[in-house]
């Protein structure tokens, strides 16, 4: 399994537990985040995981190297999501699975509305669009993956509603941590 955009490695280690003894490679473009992932891995007893630096646009692996390529919340940050899907398809073995999940922030609803989250959403959209990315990628993920080379694609969508105070705080806190990490 290749986990592209693995971030701090928590999903990567979950995948490793699920496929053990099969190998899982976590890949991220940010070296500092990979150090965090390696520190997380050190708290486990997993031996079937490794982390590597690399770009989704030029995956450092041979053609047909993986049974599964996993990308969770990655495409929304990319200026060329179809190119990323194409590269993911290149490293997939015939009959392999490209598992991609991404956000569509326009369908995420928080209640009661809070000025801080409203402002964050406004800024996140502005910065993403300035960078050529789309925080509402979830709505056109299907098209990007097909353009990237897959011909069998199953998609679904579910709006996300944040109404419990702890859910709203968790959402806001997780983004504030990511933003803080990005600017350190």
C-alpha positions as CSV (number, residue, x, y, z in Angstrom):
1,X,0.0,0.0,0.0
2,X,1.2,3.5,-0.8
3,X,-0.2,6.2,1.4
4,X,0.3,9.5,-0.6
5,X,0.3,12.7,1.5
6,X,0.6,10.6,4.7
7,X,1.1,13.6,7.0
8,X,1.8,12.6,10.6
9,X,1.4,8.9,9.7
10,X,-1.7,8.1,11.8
11,X,-3.7,6.8,8.9
12,X,-0.6,5.1,7.5
13,X,-0.1,3.0,10.6
14,X,-3.8,2.1,10.6
15,X,-3.4,0.8,7.1
16,X,-0.3,-1.1,8.2
17,X,-2.2,-2.8,10.9
18,X,-5.0,-3.7,8.4
19,X,-2.7,-5.2,5.8
20,X,0.1,-6.8,8.0
21,X,2.4,-8.4,7.1
22,X,2.1,-6.5,3.8
23,X,4.2,-3.4,3.4
24,X,2.9,0.2,3.6
25,X,4.9,3.2,2.4
26,X,3.9,6.6,3.7
27,X,4.9,9.4,1.3
28,X,4.8,13.1,1.9
29,X,6.5,16.1,0.3
30,X,7.2,17.8,3.6
31,X,10.3,16.5,5.4
32,X,9.3,17.9,8.8
33,X,6.0,16.1,8.6
34,X,7.8,12.9,7.9
35,X,9.8,13.3,11.0
36,X,6.5,13.6,12.9
37,X,5.3,10.4,11.2
38,X,8.5,8.5,12.1
39,X,8.1,9.6,15.7
40,X,4.5,8.3,15.7
41,X,5.7,5.1,14.2
42,X,8.2,4.7,17.0
43,X,5.3,4.5,19.5
44,X,4.0,1.4,17.8
45,X,5.3,-2.1,17.3
46,X,4.8,-2.0,13.5
47,X,7.6,-3.3,11.3
48,X,5.8,-3.2,7.9
49,X,5.8,0.6,7.5
50,X,8.4,3.0,6.1
51,X,8.2,6.7,5.3
52,X,9.7,8.4,2.3
53,X,9.8,12.0,0.9
54,X,8.5,12.5,-2.6
55,X,6.0,14.3,-4.8
56,X,2.7,13.0,-5.9
57,X,3.5,14.4,-9.4
58,X,6.7,12.2,-9.7
59,X,6.3,9.2,-7.4
60,X,9.7,7.6,-6.7
61,X,8.6,4.1,-7.5
62,X,8.6,1.7,-10.5
63,X,5.5,1.2,-12.6
64,X,3.0,-1.3,-11.2
65,X,4.6,-1.3,-7.7
66,X,1.5,-1.2,-5.5
67,X,-1.7,-3.0,-5.0
68,X,-3.3,0.0,-3.4
69,X,-2.6,3.7,-3.6
70,X,-4.4,5.7,-0.9
71,X,-4.8,9.5,-0.8
72,X,-6.8,11.0,2.0
73,X,-7.5,14.8,1.9
74,X,-4.6,15.3,-0.6
75,X,-6.2,16.4,-3.9
76,X,-7.7,19.6,-2.5
77,X,-4.2,20.9,-2.0
78,X,-3.0,20.2,-5.6
79,X,-3.0,22.5,-8.6
80,X,-3.0,19.4,-10.9
81,X,-5.1,16.7,-9.4
82,X,-5.5,14.8,-12.7
83,X,-1.7,14.6,-13.0
84,X,-1.6,13.2,-9.5
85,X,-4.2,10.6,-10.3
86,X,-2.3,9.7,-13.5
87,X,0.9,9.2,-11.5
88,X,-1.0,7.1,-8.9
89,X,-2.3,4.9,-11.7
90,X,1.2,4.5,-13.1
91,X,2.4,2.9,-9.9
92,X,-0.7,0.7,-9.4
93,X,-0.5,-2.9,-10.4
94,X,-3.1,-4.1,-13.0
95,X,-6.4,-4.6,-11.1
96,X,-5.1,-2.4,-8.2
97,X,-7.2,0.0,-6.2
98,X,-6.9,3.8,-6.1
99,X,-8.6,4.9,-2.9
100,X,-9.1,8.6,-2.8
101,X,-11.2,10.6,-0.4
102,X,-11.4,14.4,-0.3
103,X,-13.3,17.3,1.1
104,X,-15.9,19.5,-0.3
105,X,-15.8,22.4,2.2
106,X,-18.9,24.0,0.6
107,X,-20.9,21.1,1.9
108,X,-19.6,21.2,5.4
109,X,-22.0,22.9,7.7
110,X,-21.3,24.1,11.3
111,X,-24.0,25.2,13.6
112,X,-24.2,27.5,15.3
113,X,-22.3,29.6,12.9
114,X,-19.1,31.1,14.5
115,X,-17.3,34.1,13.1
116,X,-13.9,32.4,13.5
117,X,-14.8,29.3,11.4
118,X,-16.6,31.5,8.8
119,X,-13.5,33.6,8.5
120,X,-11.3,30.5,8.3
121,X,-13.4,29.0,5.5
122,X,-13.2,32.3,3.6
123,X,-9.4,32.5,4.0
124,X,-8.9,28.8,3.2
125,X,-10.8,29.1,-0.1
126,X,-8.9,32.3,-1.0
127,X,-5.4,30.8,-0.3
128,X,-6.3,27.5,-2.0
129,X,-7.6,29.2,-5.1
130,X,-4.5,31.5,-5.2
131,X,-2.4,28.4,-5.2
132,X,-4.4,26.8,-8.0
133,X,-6.1,24.3,-5.7
134,X,-9.7,23.7,-4.8
135,X,-11.0,23.1,-1.3
136,X,-14.2,21.8,-2.8
137,X,-12.3,19.1,-4.7
138,X,-14.7,16.4,-3.5
139,X,-17.4,17.5,-6.0
140,X,-15.1,16.9,-9.0
141,X,-12.9,14.2,-7.7
142,X,-14.6,11.7,-10.0
143,X,-13.7,13.7,-13.1
144,X,-10.1,14.2,-12.0
145,X,-9.6,10.5,-11.4
146,X,-11.1,9.6,-14.8
147,X,-8.9,12.2,-16.5
148,X,-6.0,10.7,-14.7
149,X,-6.6,7.3,-16.4
150,X,-9.0,5.2,-14.4
151,X,-12.1,3.9,-16.3
152,X,-13.9,2.2,-13.4
153,X,-14.7,4.7,-10.7
154,X,-17.2,4.5,-7.9
155,X,-18.0,7.7,-6.0
156,X,-20.3,8.9,-3.3
157,X,-20.9,12.1,-1.4
158,X,-22.2,12.9,2.0
159,X,-22.5,16.4,3.5
160,X,-20.8,16.8,6.8
161,X,-22.7,18.5,9.6
162,X,-20.9,19.8,12.7
163,X,-23.4,20.7,15.4
164,X,-22.0,19.4,18.6
165,X,-19.7,21.8,20.3
166,X,-16.9,19.2,20.6
167,X,-17.1,18.4,16.8
168,X,-16.9,22.1,15.9
169,X,-13.9,22.6,18.3
170,X,-12.2,19.4,16.9
171,X,-12.6,20.7,13.4
172,X,-11.2,24.1,14.3
173,X,-8.5,22.8,16.5
174,X,-7.3,20.3,13.8
175,X,-6.9,23.1,11.3
176,X,-5.3,25.5,13.7
177,X,-2.7,22.7,14.5
178,X,-2.1,22.2,10.7
179,X,-1.7,25.9,10.1
180,X,0.6,26.4,13.1
181,X,2.8,23.5,11.9
182,X,2.9,25.0,8.4
183,X,4.2,28.3,9.6
184,X,6.8,27.0,12.2
